[in-house]
C-alpha cells in the first residue's frame, strides 16, 4: 500500500445570500480553496477561505501547493499533530493553507479511526453552545429585513458606521433575541466608551474587537470601565496572541483559518482557559466543509459563531444541521461531511 498522500485541490467561489458588509468592505462572493487528502483508501477534506485584508488569495495557495506537490505526496501520514508540525515547515508563512491541510488531515484521521472528530477531545455535541447568525452592515431598513428573514436566538450585528446606535435600536424593536456586536476594530476609545452603556441597555451580551488590533493600552482602559465583556478577534490571530489578550479582553475568538487549523486551535483553547479567558470559536464564511470542523470544536467553547453556510447562497457539501442556533454535525467519522460538488 502506498505510504504517501494523494493531494488534490479545488478552487471555489460561492455567492453570499446578501452582500456581506463589515467595516472592512463588502463582498458578494466568498472565494475559497478545498483540499482533499487520500491515504490508505480513506479521504479527508479541508477548506481555507481567501481573505483580502490578510493578503490571502486562492491563486497564491494553489501556487504553493503546486510547488510542493511532490513533498506532500511523499509524506507518510500517521497523526494530524505531527502532520501539522511538518506543514508549518513546508508552508511557514501561510496559516490559511496550513489550516486547509490540517483540517483535511484530521478528517482523514477520523476516517482511519472510524470516529467523529469531537470524540478525539472527549467532546459531547450536546454541550456545544448555540451559534449566532451574523447581520452584515447595511441600511437600517435592510438590516431589519435580514433579521425578519431568519428567526434566530442570537444575532451578531456588524457595526462601525455612523448609524450604529440607530441600527441596534431598530433591530431591538423587531426581536427579543440576544445581540452580540462586532465592530471589527472600527471604533475609537472615545466612541467605545460612549457606546458601551447604551449597548447594555439594548440587550447586547458582549462586544467583539471594538478597537484597533494594536491598541493594547486603549483596550485595557476600555475593559476597566466597560459594563460588557470584550472579545478579541483581530487581536487574536495565532497562538502567540492569546497571552497578549489577557489584559485587555475577557475572551478570545479563535478562528481555524487564521491560526492554522484544528491542531493549534486546540492549544489556543487550552491556553485561554489557563488564563481565565472565555473562548469563542469563529468562522470566516466557510462552506459546510470548514463549518463542520468548527462545529466539532463547539463543545470546548463558551460561544460559537459558525453561520457560514447560512450566509452563503450555495454550498459544496452536506453534513451539518442548523436548527434555531444549534449546529450539529453527523455522527459519521471525521468531519462527517459529504462533498457533492467535486469527485
For each residue, the residues with C-beta under 8 A, 3 or more apart:
1: 40
2: 39
3: 76
4: 39 73 74 75 76 77
5: 37 38 39 72 73 75 77
6: 37 38 39 73
7: 35 36 37 38 65 69 72 73
8: 35 36 38
9: 33 34 35 36 61 62 65
10: 33 34 35 36 341 342
11: 31 32 33 34 58 62
12: 31 32 33 34 287 316 341
13: 29 30 31 32
14: 29 30 32 287 312 313 314 315 316
15: 28 29 312 313 314
16: 19 20 27 28 29 30 285 311 312 313
17: 310 311 312 313
18: 136 138 142 146 311
19: 16 26 27 28 136 138
20: 16 26 27 28 30 136 285 311
21: 25 26 27 136 137 138 158
22: 25 136 137 158 160 182 184
23: 137 158 159 160 161 183 184 185 186
24: 53 184
25: 21 22 52 53
26: 19 20 21
27: 16 19 20 21 30 285
28: 15 16 19 20
29: 13 14 15 16
30: 13 14 16 20 27 49 285 312
31: 11 12 13 49 50 57 58
32: 11 12 13 14 47 48 49 50 58 286 287 290
33: 9 10 11 12 47 48 50 58 61 62 97 100
34: 9 10 11 12 45 46 47 100 287 289 316 339 342
35: 7 8 9 10 45 46 47 48 65 100 101 104
36: 7 8 9 10 43 44 45 46 104 339 342
37: 5 6 7 43 44 45 46 77 101 104 105 107 108
38: 5 6 7 8 41 42 43 44 108
39: 2 4 5 6 42 44 77 108 112
40: 1 112
41: 38
42: 38 39 108 111 112
43: 36 37 38 107 108 111
44: 36 37 38 39 103 104 105 106 107 108 109 110 111 334 335
45: 34 35 36 37 103 104 107 289 317 335 337 339
46: 34 35 36 37 99 100 101 102 103 104 105 107 261 289 290 293
47: 32 33 34 35 100 103 286 287 289 290 293
48: 32 33 35 56 61 96 97 99 100 257 290
49: 30 31 32 96 257 284 285 286 290
50: 31 32 33 56 57 58 61 96
51: 54 56 96 257 284
52: 25 55 56 57
53: 24 25
54: 51 96 258
55: 52
56: 48 50 51 52 60 61 94 96
57: 31 50 52 60 61
58: 11 31 32 33 50 61 62
59: 62 63
60: 56 57 63 64 94
61: 9 33 48 50 56 57 58 64 65 94 96 97 100
62: 9 11 33 58 59 65 66
63: 59 60 66 67
64: 60 61 67 68 91 94 97
65: 7 9 35 61 62 68 69 72 97
66: 62 63 69
67: 63 64
68: 64 65 71 72 90 91
69: 7 65 66 72 73
70: 73 74
71: 68 74 75 90
72: 5 7 65 68 69 75 90 101
73: 4 5 6 7 69 70
74: 4 70 71
75: 4 5 71 72 83 86
76: 3 4
77: 4 5 37 39 83 105 108
78: 82 83
79: 82 83 109
80: 83 84 102 105 106 108 109 262 263
81: 84 85 263
82: 78 79 85 86
83: 75 77 78 79 80 86 87 101 102 105
84: 80 81 87 88 98 102 105 260 261 263 264
85: 81 82 88 89
86: 75 82 83 89 90
87: 83 84 90 91 98 101 102
88: 84 85 91 92 98 260
89: 85 86 92
90: 68 71 72 86 87
91: 64 68 87 88 94 97 98 101
92: 88 89
93:
94: 56 60 61 64 91 97 98
95: 98 99 238 257 258 259 260 261
96: 48 49 50 51 54 56 61 99 100 257 258
97: 33 48 61 64 65 91 94 100 101
98: 84 87 88 91 94 95 101 102 260 261
99: 46 48 95 96 102 103 256 257 258 259 260 261
100: 33 34 35 46 47 48 61 96 97 103 104 261
101: 35 37 46 72 83 87 91 97 98 104 105 261
102: 46 80 83 84 87 98 99 105 106 260 261 262 263
103: 44 45 46 47 99 100 106 107 256 261 262 289 290 293 335
104: 35 36 37 44 45 46 100 101 107 108
105: 37 44 46 77 80 83 84 101 102 108 109
106: 44 80 102 103 109 110 117 120 261 262 263 293 334 335
107: 37 43 44 45 46 103 104 110 111 117 293 334 335 337
108: 37 38 39 42 43 44 77 80 104 105 111 112 334
109: 44 79 80 105 106 112 113 120 334
110: 44 106 107 113 114 115 116 117 120 333 334 335
111: 42 43 44 107 108 114 333 334
112: 39 40 42 108 109
113: 109 110 333
114: 110 111 333
115: 110 119 120 333
116: 110 119 296 329 330 331 332 333 334 336
117: 106 107 110 120 262 293 296 334 335 336
118: 121 123 124 125 296 297 298 299 329
119: 115 116 122 123
120: 106 109 110 115 117
121: 118 266 297 299 300
122: 119
123: 118 119 127 128 296 297 298 299 300
124: 118 127 299
125: 118 128 295 298 299 328 329
126:
127: 123 124 298 299
128: 123 125 295 298 299 301 304 326 327 328
129: 298 301 302 303 304
130: 153 154 304 324 325 326 327
131: 298 304 305 306 307 322 325 326 327
132: 152 154 155 156 180 303 304 305 307 325
133: 150 152 154 155 156 307 310 325
134: 155 156 157 158 182 305 307 311
135: 143 146 147 155 156 157 158 171
136: 18 19 20 21 22 143 146 158
137: 21 22 23 143 158 159 160 161
138: 18 19 21 142 143 146
139: 142 143
140: 143 144 163 166 167 170
141: 144 145
142: 18 138 139 145 146
143: 135 136 137 138 139 140 146 147 157 167 170 171
144: 140 141 147 148 170 171 174
145: 141 142 148 149
146: 18 135 136 138 142 143 149 150
147: 135 143 144 150 155 171 174 175
148: 144 145 174
149: 145 146
150: 133 146 147 310
151: 175 324
152: 132 133 155 177 324 325
153: 130 177 178 324 325
154: 130 132 133 177 178 179 180 205 325
155: 132 133 134 135 147 152 171 175 177 178 179 180
156: 132 133 134 135 179 180 181 182 208 305
157: 134 135 143 167 168 171 179 180 181 182
158: 21 22 23 134 135 136 137 182 184
159: 23 137 164 167 168 181 182 183 186
160: 22 23 137 164 183 184 186 187
161: 23 137 164 167 186
162:
163: 140 166 167
164: 159 160 161 167 168 195
165: 168 169 195 198
166: 140 163 169 170
167: 140 143 157 159 161 163 164 170 171
168: 157 159 164 165 171 172 179 181 199 202 204
169: 165 166 172 173 202
170: 140 143 144 166 167 173 174
171: 135 143 144 147 155 157 167 168 174 175 179
172: 168 169 175 179 202 203
173: 169 170
174: 144 147 148 170 171
175: 147 151 155 171 172
176: 203
177: 152 153 154 155
178: 153 154 155 203 205
179: 154 155 156 157 168 171 172 199 202 203 204 205
180: 132 154 155 156 157 204 205 206 207 208 303
181: 156 157 159 168 199 204 206 207 208
182: 22 134 156 157 158 159 207 208 209 233
183: 23 159 160 186 187 192 207 208 209 210 211
184: 22 23 24 158 160 208 209 233 234
185: 23 209 210 211 212 213 233 234
186: 23 159 160 161 183
187: 160 183 191 192 195 210 211
188: 191 192 211
189: 192 193 211 215 218 221 222
190: 193 194
191: 187 188 194 195
192: 183 187 188 189 195 196 207 210 211 222 226
193: 189 190 196 222 225
194: 190 191 198
195: 164 165 187 191 192 198 199 207 210
196: 192 193 199 200 207 222 225 226 227 228
197: 200 201 227
198: 165 194 195 201 202
199: 168 179 181 195 196 202 204 207 228
200: 196 197 204 227 228
201: 197 198
202: 168 169 172 179 198 199
203: 172 176 178 179
204: 168 179 180 181 199 200 207 228
205: 154 178 179 180 228 229
206: 180 181 228 229 230 231 250 251 303
207: 180 181 182 183 192 195 196 199 204 210 226 228 229 230 231
208: 156 180 181 182 183 184 230 231 232 233 253
209: 182 183 184 185 213 231 232 233 234 235 253
210: 183 185 187 192 195 207 219 222 230
211: 183 185 187 188 189 192 215 218 219 222
212: 185 215 218 234
213: 185 209 234 235
214:
215: 189 211 212 218 219
216: 219 220 244 247 248
217: 220 221
218: 189 211 212 215 221 222 248
219: 210 211 215 216 222 223 230 235 247 248 249
220: 216 217 223 224 247 248
221: 189 217 218 224 225
222: 189 192 193 196 210 211 218 219 225 226 230 248
223: 219 220 226 230 247 248 249 250
224: 220 221
225: 193 196 221 222
226: 192 196 207 222 223 229 230
227: 196 197 200
228: 196 199 200 204 205 206 207
229: 205 206 207 226 250 251 278
230: 206 207 208 210 219 222 223 226 248 249 250 251
231: 206 207 208 209 249 250 251 252 253 278 280 303
232: 208 209 235 236 241 245 248 249 251 252 253
233: 182 184 185 208 209 236 253 255 282
234: 184 185 209 212 213 237
235: 209 213 219 232 241 244 245 248 249
236: 232 233 241 242 245 249 252 253 254 268
237: 234 241 258 259
238: 95 241 258 259 260 264
239: 242 259 264 267 268 271
240: 243 244
241: 232 235 236 237 238 244 245 252
242: 236 239 245 246 252 268 271 272 275 277
243: 240 246 271 275
244: 216 235 240 241 247
245: 232 235 236 241 242 248 249 252 277
246: 242 243 249 275 276 277
247: 216 219 220 223 244
248: 216 218 219 220 222 223 230 232 235 245
249: 219 223 230 231 232 235 236 245 246 252 277
250: 206 223 229 230 231 277 278
251: 206 229 230 231 232 272 277 278 279 280 302 303
252: 231 232 236 241 242 245 249 268 272 277 278 279 280
253: 208 209 231 232 233 236 280 281 282 305
254: 236 259 265 268 269 272 279 280 281 282
255: 233 258 259 281 282 283 284
256: 99 103 259 260 261 262 265 290 293 294 297
257: 48 49 51 95 96 99 284 286 290
258: 54 95 96 99 237 238 255 284
259: 95 99 237 238 239 254 255 256 264 265 268
260: 84 88 95 98 99 102 238 256 263 264
261: 46 84 95 98 99 100 101 102 103 106 256 264 265
262: 80 102 103 106 117 256 265 266 293 297
263: 80 81 84 102 106 260 266 267
264: 84 238 239 259 260 261 267 268
265: 254 256 259 261 262 268 269 281 297
266: 121 262 263 269 270 297 300
267: 239 263 264 270 271
268: 236 239 242 252 254 259 264 265 271 272
269: 254 265 266 272 273 279 297 300 301
270: 266 267 273 274
271: 239 242 243 267 268 274 275
272: 242 251 252 254 268 269 275 277 278 279
273: 269 270 276 277 279
274: 270 271
275: 242 243 246 271 272
276: 246 273
277: 242 245 246 249 250 251 252 272 273
278: 229 231 250 251 252 272 302 303
279: 251 252 254 269 272 273 300 301 302 303
280: 231 251 252 253 254 301 302 303 304 305
281: 253 254 255 265 294 297 298 300 301 303 304 305 306
282: 233 253 254 255 294 304 305 306
283: 255 286 290 291 294 305 306 307 308
284: 49 51 255 257 258 290 308
285: 16 20 27 30 49 308 311 312
286: 32 47 49 257 283 289 290 291 294 308 309
287: 12 14 32 34 47 290 291 308 309 312 315 316 317
288: 291 292 309 315 316 317 318 319 320 337
289: 34 45 46 47 103 286 292 293 316 317 335 337 339
290: 32 46 47 48 49 103 256 257 283 284 286 287 293 294 308
291: 283 286 287 288 294 295 306 308 309 320 327
292: 288 289 295 296 317 319 320 329 335 336 337
293: 46 47 103 106 107 117 256 262 289 290 296 297 335
294: 256 281 282 283 286 290 291 297 298 304 306
295: 125 128 291 292 298 304 306 320 327 328 329
296: 116 117 118 123 292 293 329 335
297: 118 121 123 256 262 265 266 269 281 293 294 300 301
298: 118 123 125 127 128 129 131 281 294 295 301 304 306 327
299: 118 121 123 124 125 127 128
300: 121 123 266 269 279 281 297
301: 128 129 269 279 280 281 297 298 304
302: 129 251 278 279 280
303: 129 132 180 206 231 251 278 279 280 281
304: 128 129 130 131 132 280 281 282 294 295 298 301 327
305: 131 132 134 156 253 280 281 282 283
306: 131 281 282 283 291 294 295 298 327
307: 131 132 133 134 283 310 311
308: 283 284 285 286 287 290 291 311 312
309: 286 287 288 291 312 315 320 322
310: 17 133 150 307 322
311: 16 17 18 20 134 285 307 308
312: 14 15 16 17 30 285 287 308 309 315
313: 14 15 16 17
314: 14 15
315: 14 287 288 309 312 318
316: 12 14 34 287 288 289 339 340 341 342
317: 45 287 288 289 292 337 338 339 340 341
318: 288 315 337 338 340
319: 288 292 329 330 332 335 336 337 338
320: 288 291 292 295 309 327 328 329 330 337
321: 326 327 328 329
322: 131 309 310 326 327
323: 326 328
324: 130 151 152 153
325: 130 131 132 133 152 153 154
326: 128 130 131 321 322 323
327: 128 130 131 291 295 298 304 306 320 321 322
328: 125 128 295 320 321 323
329: 116 118 125 292 295 296 319 320 321 335 336 337
330: 116 319 320 336 337
331: 116 336
332: 116 319 336
333: 110 111 113 114 115 116 336
334: 44 106 107 108 109 110 111 116 117 337
335: 44 45 103 106 107 110 117 289 292 293 296 319 329
336: 116 117 292 319 329 330 331 332 333
337: 45 107 288 289 292 317 318 319 320 329 330 334
338: 317 318 319
339: 34 36 45 289 316 317 342
340: 316 317 318
341: 10 12 316 317
342: 10 34 36 316 339
343:
